[in-house]
């Protein structure tokens, strides 16, 4: 029996909810809350944009700073280029000498003689 009264009372409350506030207050509070949410979203958007901008500036500055510090000085570049040129010239000279030596051997067609003294002398001074 108690359960029946409870069900009837509950259905009455659900059909006729009590209004503790005036009708205009509810819409006013919903409008204020909506404005607060819009302001909060605008603030979060501004904070995100500012932080993304600062991160971008920091990354760009870091990259530029790294490139400037890792740049090779002009005098070092010149010395490196000079070393490369000398290496290439040395290789060309050695190739010319080798071809000249090969041509001289072909012309004479004589076998090269290595005496014991020459081999010993060459080994002694190469060490």
C-alpha positions, 0 to 999 in steps of 0.5 A: 500500500505504501508503494502505491502512494509513493508511485502516485506521489512520484508521478504527480511530482514528475507531471507538475514540477515545482518552480522554485524560481521565476520564469525569467531567472532561468533564462537569465542564468542560462544566458549568463552561463552561455556568455561565461562559456563563450568568454572562457573559450575565447580566453583559451583560444587566445592563450593557445594562439599566444603559446603556439606563436611563442613556441614557433618563434622559439623554434625558429630562433633556435634553428637560426642560432644553431645554423649560425654557430655551426657555420664554418668560418671563411678562413677554414673554408679556404684552407679546406678548399686549398687542401682539396685542390692540393689533393686533386693536383697530387693525384693528377701528378701521380697518375701522369707519372704512372702513365709516363712510367708505363709508357717508358716500360712499353717502349723499351720492353725490358724487364725491370731488374730488382737486385738484392741491394735495391730491394734491401735499400728500398726496404731500409729507407721506407721504414 
